[in-house]
Amino acid sequence: MPALSVMLKPASSACNMRCKYCFYHDVAQSREQLSFGAMSKKTACALIDSALEFAGGESVYFSFQGGEPLLAGKEFFRFFFERVDKSKGKTRINYAVQTNGTLIDEEWAELFAASGALVGLSLDGGRDDNAFRMRADFSPAFNDIMRGASLLQAAGAQFNVISVVTGKLADNIERVYKFFKENGFKYLQFIPCLRPFEGAPEGELYMTNAQYARFLIVLFNLYVKDYLRGEYVSVRRFDNWVRLYRGEPFEECGVGGFCSHQFVAEGNGNIYPCDFYCLDEWLLGNIENRGFAELARSGRARDFIAQSLPVPPKCRACPYFFLCRGGGCKRARASYDYCTAYKAFFSACLPLFKVFEK
């Protein structure tokens, strides 16, 4: 049985922030029920037991996202970690938590450090570049996020920085990258800003192909220069493209250009096949009455994966398909066609990949 990945939404879509580009707000608004409430211990136990049974001794990855998952409270997280420890046997467990960072205090930081959880901290750069991340009252959240980062560093918790690539960030990537380096943030993940399901015009939030091409080219050159200087900074998408270039397996979901079994558990135990598609039409069932083994075999789960497999003819004929994989994630492709940007990037930077050859 393969390793299992389960993403939990322990506070459903609830959040203490009002980021202008929040994709999960768009997801929640697109279904009949906006929020499913906080996850109960009963539901958490059902998830844990079914996940361990399905994995059959192989690794299990539990990640927590939202909304803002820390709204579920420390008691919930402590209960979850302790329950897993009591039940896991020889199964290897990995934890990840994606948070806006504003609620982190010393207790949270120490809890994440003790559990070995990898924290994904949402931050788009310095104060000005972080302007799209704001509190529910629309006040800036930058100081609170940076305080959270300092507390994670002090506790020795593992964390990386997750940035949403807006048109504004793309235009200022040199400044953003410098800010991250100056603050000792050496594990970075840049995710292109997703357009809502109904679409959106280009602007400060949504990049043009020209903006994305420049962003990729400039950032990759900085990435390579630091690697050669012995000052390597991990940029997750580039790390995965380097793996593909070297003939190694990728680890980032979507980089392969097709979907795999990923389960997302909403607050009430509803299970969906992907974080981007927690929609009524993709509801697989509820974990309290259907286990992961049954859900994985369902027609809807198979259909979700099958829909990601066809490769457009233009991609099959493209010399960069072995790295681009048709633009990667299905949801990213549905958001916007960045084919021109990818072609410009790989055309300009493919020779630089040689520095990473074995």
Secondary structure as a PSIPRED ss2 file (coil, helix, strand):
# PSIPRED VFORMAT (PSIPRED V4.0)

   1 M C   1.000  0.000  0.000
   2 P C   1.000  0.000  0.000
   3 A C   1.000  0.000  0.000
   4 L E   0.000  0.000  1.000
   5 S E   0.000  0.000  1.000
   6 V E   0.000  0.000  1.000
   7 M E   0.000  0.000  1.000
   8 L E   0.000  0.000  1.000
   9 K C   1.000  0.000  0.000
  10 P C   1.000  0.000  0.000
  11 A C   1.000  0.000  0.000
  12 S C   1.000  0.000  0.000
  13 S C   1.000  0.000  0.000
  14 A C   1.000  0.000  0.000
  15 C C   1.000  0.000  0.000
  16 N C   1.000  0.000  0.000
  17 M E   0.000  0.000  1.000
  18 R C   1.000  0.000  0.000
  19 C C   1.000  0.000  0.000
  20 K C   1.000  0.000  0.000
  21 Y C   1.000  0.000  0.000
  22 C C   1.000  0.000  0.000
  23 F H   0.000  1.000  0.000
  24 Y H   0.000  1.000  0.000
  25 H H   0.000  1.000  0.000
  26 D H   0.000  1.000  0.000
  27 V H   0.000  1.000  0.000
  28 A H   0.000  1.000  0.000
  29 Q H   0.000  1.000  0.000
  30 S C   1.000  0.000  0.000
  31 R C   1.000  0.000  0.000
  32 E C   1.000  0.000  0.000
  33 Q C   1.000  0.000  0.000
  34 L C   1.000  0.000  0.000
  35 S C   1.000  0.000  0.000
  36 F C   1.000  0.000  0.000
  37 G C   1.000  0.000  0.000
  38 A C   1.000  0.000  0.000
  39 M C   1.000  0.000  0.000
  40 S C   1.000  0.000  0.000
  41 K H   0.000  1.000  0.000
  42 K H   0.000  1.000  0.000
  43 T H   0.000  1.000  0.000
  44 A H   0.000  1.000  0.000
  45 C H   0.000  1.000  0.000
  46 A H   0.000  1.000  0.000
  47 L H   0.000  1.000  0.000
  48 I H   0.000  1.000  0.000
  49 D H   0.000  1.000  0.000
  50 S H   0.000  1.000  0.000
  51 A H   0.000  1.000  0.000
  52 L H   0.000  1.000  0.000
  53 E H   0.000  1.000  0.000
  54 F H   0.000  1.000  0.000
  55 A H   0.000  1.000  0.000
  56 G C   1.000  0.000  0.000
  57 G C   1.000  0.000  0.000
  58 E C   1.000  0.000  0.000
  59 S C   1.000  0.000  0.000
  60 V E   0.000  0.000  1.000
  61 Y E   0.000  0.000  1.000
  62 F E   0.000  0.000  1.000
  63 S E   0.000  0.000  1.000
  64 F E   0.000  0.000  1.000
  65 Q C   1.000  0.000  0.000
  66 G C   1.000  0.000  0.000
  67 G C   1.000  0.000  0.000
  68 E C   1.000  0.000  0.000
  69 P H   0.000  1.000  0.000
  70 L H   0.000  1.000  0.000
  71 L H   0.000  1.000  0.000
  72 A H   0.000  1.000  0.000
  73 G C   1.000  0.000  0.000
  74 K H   0.000  1.000  0.000
  75 E H   0.000  1.000  0.000
  76 F H   0.000  1.000  0.000
  77 F H   0.000  1.000  0.000
  78 R H   0.000  1.000  0.000
  79 F H   0.000  1.000  0.000
  80 F H   0.000  1.000  0.000
  81 F H   0.000  1.000  0.000
  82 E H   0.000  1.000  0.000
  83 R H   0.000  1.000  0.000
  84 V H   0.000  1.000  0.000
  85 D H   0.000  1.000  0.000
  86 K H   0.000  1.000  0.000
  87 S H   0.000  1.000  0.000
  88 K C   1.000  0.000  0.000
  89 G C   1.000  0.000  0.000
  90 K C   1.000  0.000  0.000
  91 T C   1.000  0.000  0.000
  92 R C   1.000  0.000  0.000
  93 I E   0.000  0.000  1.000
  94 N E   0.000  0.000  1.000
  95 Y E   0.000  0.000  1.000
  96 A E   0.000  0.000  1.000
  97 V E   0.000  0.000  1.000
  98 Q E   0.000  0.000  1.000
  99 T E   0.000  0.000  1.000
 100 N C   1.000  0.000  0.000
 101 G C   1.000  0.000  0.000
 102 T C   1.000  0.000  0.000
 103 L C   1.000  0.000  0.000
 104 I C   1.000  0.000  0.000
 105 D C   1.000  0.000  0.000
 106 E H   0.000  1.000  0.000
 107 E H   0.000  1.000  0.000
 108 W H   0.000  1.000  0.000
 109 A H   0.000  1.000  0.000
 110 E H   0.000  1.000  0.000
 111 L H   0.000  1.000  0.000
 112 F H   0.000  1.000  0.000
 113 A H   0.000  1.000  0.000
 114 A H   0.000  1.000  0.000
 115 S H   0.000  1.000  0.000
 116 G C   1.000  0.000  0.000
 117 A C   1.000  0.000  0.000
 118 L E   0.000  0.000  1.000
 119 V E   0.000  0.000  1.000
 120 G E   0.000  0.000  1.000
 121 L E   0.000  0.000  1.000
 122 S E   0.000  0.000  1.000
 123 L C   1.000  0.000  0.000
 124 D C   1.000  0.000  0.000
 125 G C   1.000  0.000  0.000
 126 G C   1.000  0.000  0.000
 127 R C   1.000  0.000  0.000
 128 D C   1.000  0.000  0.000
 129 D C   1.000  0.000  0.000
 130 N C   1.000  0.000  0.000
 131 A C   1.000  0.000  0.000
 132 F C   1.000  0.000  0.000
 133 R C   1.000  0.000  0.000
 134 M E   0.000  0.000  1.000
 135 R E   0.000  0.000  1.000
 136 A C   1.000  0.000  0.000
 137 D C   1.000  0.000  0.000
 138 F C   1.000  0.000  0.000
 139 S C   1.000  0.000  0.000
 140 P E   0.000  0.000  1.000
 141 A C   1.000  0.000  0.000
 142 F H   0.000  1.000  0.000
 143 N H   0.000  1.000  0.000
 144 D H   0.000  1.000  0.000
 145 I H   0.000  1.000  0.000
 146 M H   0.000  1.000  0.000
 147 R H   0.000  1.000  0.000
 148 G H   0.000  1.000  0.000
 149 A H   0.000  1.000  0.000
 150 S H   0.000  1.000  0.000
 151 L H   0.000  1.000  0.000
 152 L H   0.000  1.000  0.000
 153 Q H   0.000  1.000  0.000
 154 A H   0.000  1.000  0.000
 155 A H   0.000  1.000  0.000
 156 G C   1.000  0.000  0.000
 157 A C   1.000  0.000  0.000
 158 Q E   0.000  0.000  1.000
 159 F E   0.000  0.000  1.000
 160 N E   0.000  0.000  1.000
 161 V E   0.000  0.000  1.000
 162 I E   0.000  0.000  1.000
 163 S E   0.000  0.000  1.000
 164 V E   0.000  0.000  1.000
 165 V E   0.000  0.000  1.000
 166 T C   1.000  0.000  0.000
 167 G H   0.000  1.000  0.000
 168 K H   0.000  1.000  0.000
 169 L H   0.000  1.000  0.000
 170 A H   0.000  1.000  0.000
 171 D H   0.000  1.000  0.000
 172 N C   1.000  0.000  0.000
 173 I H   0.000  1.000  0.000
 174 E H   0.000  1.000  0.000
 175 R H   0.000  1.000  0.000
 176 V H   0.000  1.000  0.000
 177 Y H   0.000  1.000  0.000
 178 K H   0.000  1.000  0.000
 179 F H   0.000  1.000  0.000
 180 F H   0.000  1.000  0.000
 181 K H   0.000  1.000  0.000
 182 E H   0.000  1.000  0.000
 183 N C   1.000  0.000  0.000
 184 G C   1.000  0.000  0.000
 185 F C   1.000  0.000  0.000
 186 K C   1.000  0.000  0.000
 187 Y E   0.000  0.000  1.000
 188 L E   0.000  0.000  1.000
 189 Q E   0.000  0.000  1.000
 190 F E   0.000  0.000  1.000
 191 I E   0.000  0.000  1.000
 192 P E   0.000  0.000  1.000
 193 C C   1.000  0.000  0.000
 194 L C   1.000  0.000  0.000
 195 R C   1.000  0.000  0.000
 196 P C   1.000  0.000  0.000
 197 F C   1.000  0.000  0.000
 198 E C   1.000  0.000  0.000
 199 G C   1.000  0.000  0.000
 200 A C   1.000  0.000  0.000
 201 P C   1.000  0.000  0.000
 202 E C   1.000  0.000  0.000
 203 G C   1.000  0.000  0.000
 204 E C   1.000  0.000  0.000
 205 L C   1.000  0.000  0.000
 206 Y C   1.000  0.000  0.000
 207 M C   1.000  0.000  0.000
 208 T C   1.000  0.000  0.000
 209 N H   0.000  1.000  0.000
 210 A H   0.000  1.000  0.000
 211 Q H   0.000  1.000  0.000
 212 Y H   0.000  1.000  0.000
 213 A H   0.000  1.000  0.000
 214 R H   0.000  1.000  0.000
 215 F H   0.000  1.000  0.000
 216 L H   0.000  1.000  0.000
 217 I H   0.000  1.000  0.000
 218 V H   0.000  1.000  0.000
 219 L H   0.000  1.000  0.000
 220 F H   0.000  1.000  0.000
 221 N H   0.000  1.000  0.000
 222 L H   0.000  1.000  0.000
 223 Y H   0.000  1.000  0.000
 224 V H   0.000  1.000  0.000
 225 K H   0.000  1.000  0.000
 226 D H   0.000  1.000  0.000
 227 Y H   0.000  1.000  0.000
 228 L H   0.000  1.000  0.000
 229 R C   1.000  0.000  0.000
 230 G C   1.000  0.000  0.000
 231 E C   1.000  0.000  0.000
 232 Y C   1.000  0.000  0.000
 233 V C   1.000  0.000  0.000
 234 S E   0.000  0.000  1.000
 235 V E   0.000  0.000  1.000
 236 R H   0.000  1.000  0.000
 237 R H   0.000  1.000  0.000
 238 F H   0.000  1.000  0.000
 239 D H   0.000  1.000  0.000
 240 N H   0.000  1.000  0.000
 241 W H   0.000  1.000  0.000
 242 V H   0.000  1.000  0.000
 243 R H   0.000  1.000  0.000
 244 L H   0.000  1.000  0.000
 245 Y H   0.000  1.000  0.000
 246 R C   1.000  0.000  0.000
 247 G C   1.000  0.000  0.000
 248 E C   1.000  0.000  0.000
 249 P C   1.000  0.000  0.000
 250 F C   1.000  0.000  0.000
 251 E C   1.000  0.000  0.000
 252 E C   1.000  0.000  0.000
 253 C C   1.000  0.000  0.000
 254 G C   1.000  0.000  0.000
 255 V C   1.000  0.000  0.000
 256 G C   1.000  0.000  0.000
 257 G C   1.000  0.000  0.000
 258 F C   1.000  0.000  0.000
 259 C C   1.000  0.000  0.000
 260 S C   1.000  0.000  0.000
 261 H C   1.000  0.000  0.000
 262 Q C   1.000  0.000  0.000
 263 F E   0.000  0.000  1.000
 264 V E   0.000  0.000  1.000
 265 A E   0.000  0.000  1.000
 266 E C   1.000  0.000  0.000
 267 G C   1.000  0.000  0.000
 268 N C   1.000  0.000  0.000
 269 G C   1.000  0.000  0.000
 270 N E   0.000  0.000  1.000
 271 I E   0.000  0.000  1.000
 272 Y E   0.000  0.000  1.000
 273 P C   1.000  0.000  0.000
 274 C C   1.000  0.000  0.000
 275 D H   0.000  1.000  0.000
 276 F H   0.000  1.000  0.000
 277 Y H   0.000  1.000  0.000
 278 C C   1.000  0.000  0.000
 279 L C   1.000  0.000  0.000
 280 D H   0.000  1.000  0.000
 281 E H   0.000  1.000  0.000
 282 W H   0.000  1.000  0.000
 283 L C   1.000  0.000  0.000
 284 L C   1.000  0.000  0.000
 285 G E   0.000  0.000  1.000
 286 N E   0.000  0.000  1.000
 287 I C   1.000  0.000  0.000
 288 E C   1.000  0.000  0.000
 289 N C   1.000  0.000  0.000
 290 R C   1.000  0.000  0.000
 291 G C   1.000  0.000  0.000
 292 F H   0.000  1.000  0.000
 293 A H   0.000  1.000  0.000
 294 E H   0.000  1.000  0.000
 295 L H   0.000  1.000  0.000
 296 A H   0.000  1.000  0.000
 297 R H   0.000  1.000  0.000
 298 S C   1.000  0.000  0.000
 299 G H   0.000  1.000  0.000
 300 R H   0.000  1.000  0.000
 301 A H   0.000  1.000  0.000
 302 R H   0.000  1.000  0.000
 303 D H   0.000  1.000  0.000
 304 F H   0.000  1.000  0.000
 305 I H   0.000  1.000  0.000
 306 A H   0.000  1.000  0.000
 307 Q C   1.000  0.000  0.000
 308 S C   1.000  0.000  0.000
 309 L C   1.000  0.000  0.000
 310 P C   1.000  0.000  0.000
 311 V C   1.000  0.000  0.000
 312 P C   1.000  0.000  0.000
 313 P H   0.000  1.000  0.000
 314 K H   0.000  1.000  0.000
 315 C H   0.000  1.000  0.000
 316 R H   0.000  1.000  0.000
 317 A C   1.000  0.000  0.000
 318 C C   1.000  0.000  0.000
 319 P C   1.000  0.000  0.000
 320 Y C   1.000  0.000  0.000
 321 F H   0.000  1.000  0.000
 322 F H   0.000  1.000  0.000
 323 L H   0.000  1.000  0.000
 324 C H   0.000  1.000  0.000
 325 R H   0.000  1.000  0.000
 326 G H   0.000  1.000  0.000
 327 G H   0.000  1.000  0.000
 328 G C   1.000  0.000  0.000
 329 C C   1.000  0.000  0.000
 330 K H   0.000  1.000  0.000
 331 R H   0.000  1.000  0.000
 332 A H   0.000  1.000  0.000
 333 R H   0.000  1.000  0.000
 334 A H   0.000  1.000  0.000
 335 S H   0.000  1.000  0.000
 336 Y C   1.000  0.000  0.000
 337 D C   1.000  0.000  0.000
 338 Y C   1.000  0.000  0.000
 339 C H   0.000  1.000  0.000
 340 T H   0.000  1.000  0.000
 341 A H   0.000  1.000  0.000
 342 Y H   0.000  1.000  0.000
 343 K H   0.000  1.000  0.000
 344 A H   0.000  1.000  0.000
 345 F H   0.000  1.000  0.000
 346 F H   0.000  1.000  0.000
 347 S H   0.000  1.000  0.000
 348 A H   0.000  1.000  0.000
 349 C H   0.000  1.000  0.000
 350 L H   0.000  1.000  0.000
 351 P H   0.000  1.000  0.000
 352 L H   0.000  1.000  0.000
 353 F H   0.000  1.000  0.000
 354 K H   0.000  1.000  0.000
 355 V H   0.000  1.000  0.000
 356 F H   0.000  1.000  0.000
 357 E C   1.000  0.000  0.000
 358 K C   1.000  0.000  0.000
